[in-house]
Amino acid sequence: RTSGVCEDMPNVSFAGQFETYLNVIGGDELLKAVRKSIISTFTDRAIVYRQENKIPQLKFALSVGVQIMVRSDLASSGVMFSCDTESGFGDVVLINASYGLGENVVKGMVEPDQYYVFETTLKQGFKPILEKRLGKKLIKLIYNKNPKRPTRNIIVSLKDRQKFVLQDEEILSLAKWSVLIEDHYKRAMDIEWAKDGRDNKLYIVQARPETVQSRKNINILEEYAIDKSKIKNQKSKILVTGLSVGSKIGQGRVNRIMDAKDIKKFKKGEVLVTDMTDPDWVPAMKLASAIVTDRGGRTCHAAIVSRELGVPCIVGTGNAARVLKTGDEITVNCSEGEIGKVYQGIISFKIKKTDISKLPKLPIKIMLNLGEPDQAFKMSFIPNDGVGLAREEFIIANKIKIHPLALVNYKKLPKLLKNKIDKATYGYSDKTEFFVEKLAEGIAKIGAAFYPKEVIVRFSDFKTNEYRSLIGGELYEPLEENPMLGWRGASRYYDEKFAPAFLLECRAIKKIREEMGLNNVSVMVPFCRTPEEGEKVLAIMKKTGLVKEKDGLKVYVMCEIPSNAILIEEFLDIFDGVSIGSNDLTQLIMGLDRDNFLISGIANENNSAVKKIIKRVIKICKEKNKYCGICGQAPSDFPDFAEFLVKEGIESMSLNPDTIIKTILNLSR
């Protein structure tokens, strides 16, 4: 494998510019491979790359390293980064893994497994695997007996595709090595690893500087936002989805090209649609307004180069080359988290840039409301004092998708429903463990993104109609006339019909704090109608070892019902503080259905009745030296309401991420 003096310097990546040769056998073949490696420095693509980066063509020094082959054809291999490649968040290790030789992962020919590990608590001796995501891993590259064609691809069995490539201990070992390598080079690193199928040991085969996120100016916050009203008005449908690379939006006419020989047909500003890319595609990629591929993962060639070029890219769609036709006008949206979407037509969008180093300091904490774990790393760069409301509902609805009681009672379910659950829970013989692990992963990702700042996790607050929509939900949920005021929040947790499900949530929190070391995670009880309900919830939590104040655990309660405000002293005797849920509190004080447009305009949070109650809650919390924050929409919507809260001495405001900078600027004036 080649190693050039300027290859993978901090400001240039040379990703895939030079050749690597695997399974080289015999002296003659070795000499041929060395010559071919040296010759690869003078391919058209390498010459152009040096020219564009102002590197002298003939002063380029190169060596060729010869390594014993790690027999990953008999096991697995992959790449890892000592940072999150999408957001630039620096305190995680991202590991990609697939079966066979590593070339398939690097070239994007497979969708690998993906793992995240949190560096900070890993160094403290914990086991903080934040995410394990199963990839498709359809093929693997193995040795071939033909010396002229030393490797070949074969199909991976269904059984192996449905398993994670790496065991937890192997994931943690690789992450520890990544930390050591990063500490040695004192910068974010891009590392290749391999596992030998003969001795079952892991090996590091290459390490080079990460060249994209490490060059970003972290003080400039750039936000892309698509005009959602245009999507609704135009009825612009989603054509394909895949893994988003970067957080930008691009648009233009499709140019579908399936062979790199045809890239001369590609014009500046078009959207490149293809199966996958390699270094021969770079000239076209530089001209593209966006890139969409059928195959590939977050560390494939298309992903690495598009990040370097700053071009929005969606990889691993599976069907883009079939669905998208040359000449189609499309919008490629990578701004909404992990899943990228290709919309039909040209849809308007906005770009907002903010220099966060110039934002003023405020006398109160400004925290975030967050429910989508995949956005956590990116959102951590917004000025904040932690997370005042981390919602479980998004994780349960979008990552788990199954009613917790259906998992608890799995053995008693009808066969058809069992089959449906089996498909969604590959690799988990204990179905409740699937719920605990996936919920823990989602919350832990948020906890790690903001560590060591406090992250307040609200226990699940689905209404019965929302729970019914989960797989198996109709077996356990009654039909209620008014779910908003029905069986929700605290009243579920101690009810024997739902308590087994709530215990799974408690197990997830315990795992996050004790196994992963994320002791910055606190919990909050929603819709708690009476102090007696609060006592019952704490008693149920205690059964799993979650005890208020044990190891610093804080337990808060939502103040969103008039009884919470009227009996505030009694609630504060039980809990560590309150977070005011101004949305529900306003509708229950004023007797307004917030979803009914006929009456919704009668009053809002600025009504004096609402303000008087909130003022009293803040005052008593301060007297009792208990936490008091707010996590409703009101401070974002009404600047004068935010000013009122500051004047009354509220400890924190938890806001939606898109309103934080605006609110900080309003309050500073």
C-alpha positions, 0 to 999 in steps of 0.5 A: 500500500502506498504512503505519500509524504503529502497524502492525508495531510491535515488539509488534503485527503487524497482519498483513494487516489493511489492503489492498494493491492491485496493477497499478493503472493510470491516475489515476482507478484510483489515487485509488480504490485510495488511498481503498480503502486508507484505508477498510480501516483501518475494517474490522471486523477492523482495529477489533477488532485495535486495540481488543484491543491498546489502540490509540486508534481515531481517533488512528491515523495512516496513509499510503498509499505508491505504488510502481512495480510490480516486474514479478514477474508475469514472474519471482518474489517472496516474503518473508524473515525475518532469523531462523528463524520457528519457533525464533527462532534469530537468525543465519539468513535464511529466504527463501521464493520462488514465481513471480509476484506476492507475494500468493500467498506472503503469503496462503498460496495456494502452497507456496513454495521455502524457503532458509536462509542463515547470517548469520555466515559470509555476513558473512565472505565465504563462501556458506553456503546451509544449505538449499534446499527445493523447493516445489510452486508450483502457481499464480502470480499475474499481471497481468490486462487487466481493470481491475476484476480487475487480477490472476489466477492461472494454473497453473505448468508442471511444468518450472518447478515442478521447478526452484528459483525462485532461483539461488544468487547471488540467494539470497545477494544477498537474504540480504546485503540482509536482514543490512543491513536488520537491522543498520539497524533493529537488530532481527529483520525481516520483509521482502518482495522481488520480482524484475522479469522485464524487467530481472532485478533483485531489489528490496526492496518492504517491511520491517517488524519481526518481532513474534513471536520477538523478544518471547520470553524466551530464558531460559525453555525450554518443551518439549512432549512427546507421550506416545508410549506412549499412541500405541502403546497406543491405536494412534492413527494419523496422519491427515495431516501438513504443515509445523509452525508453532511447537513446541506440541501442541493437541487438541480436536474438529474444526470444518471451516469452508471460508468465513470467513462461517461462523466464527460457528459456531466455538467456543472450544477447537475445532480449526480445519480449513480450506483457508487463512486470511486476516485475516477468519479471525482471530476464529476463530483466536483461539478455536482450540486448534490450526489445520490448513490444506490450503495455505500455507507457513511465512510464510503468513497462518495461520503468521504469526498462529498464531505470534503467538497461540501456537496450534499450527498445521500448514499445507500438508497438502494433504488435511486438509479432506478427511480431517478431519471436523467432530466428529472428536477429534484431537491436533495435534503440532508438537513434533517438528521440521519435520513436524507430525502430526495424530493420531486421538484425544486423546493426553496430553502434557507441558509442561516449563518451565525457567529456564536462566539459573539452571542451575549451571556444571559443571567439564566440557563438556556437549554434545548428541547430534543427528541431525535437522537440522530440530531444530538451531535449536531445540536450540541454546537448550538449555544446551550446549558444542557437539555431541559427536555429529552423526549422518549416518544420519538425513540419509541415511535421511530426506533423501537416501533413496538408496544412495550407490553407486546415485547413483555408478553411476546410468548403469548402473542398470536403467530402473525404478530410474533413474526412481525416483531421477529423481523423488527428485533433481529438478533434479540432472543429476549424481546424486552432487551431489545426495548431496553437497549434501543431506548438506552442507545437513543437517550445515551446519544443525547446524554453523550452529546451534551456531557457533562451538562445536565440532560433531563429525560422525560419518561414516556408520555404517549396518549392511548391513541398514540400507543395504539399505533405501535405494533401490538398496541391495539391489544393493550390500549383502550379507546378513550373519548379524550386521550389528552386527559386520559390514561397518560403519564404518571397514572400509567407507571404504577398501574399493574396493567402498564407497570411492566412496561415502565420498568423497562424504561427504568432499566434503560435509564439505569443502564445509561447511568451505571454501565455507560457512565452518563451520570448527567442524565436526570429523569422527569415524571410527566402528567402527575395529577397528585402528590400520591401519584408521585410517591407511587412512581418513585416506589416503582422506580426503586424496584429497578434500583433507580432511587432519587439522590442515589449517585446524584440522580435527580427526579423532577416533575412536570408542572403542567396541571393546575393541581401541580401549581396549587399543590406545588409545596407538596410536589416539591417535598417529593421531587427535586424540582419542576419543569413548567409545561406551558402548553398543557398548563395553559389549556387546562387553566383556560379550559382551551383545546389547543388543537381546536382552531375555533377557540385557540385564539381566545387566550395564550400563555400571556394571559394574566391567569397563566402568568400569576400561576407561573409566578407563584411556582417560580417564587416557591421553588426559589424559596425551597431552593428547588429547580424550576425551568420551563420547557413549553413553546411560549418563550420561543413564540412570545418574546415578552413572555420570555422577558417575564420569566427572566424577571421572575427569576426562572432558573432555565428555559428549554427551547426548540433548537431553531429558536435558541439564537433568536431568543438569546438575542431578544433577551440580551436587548 
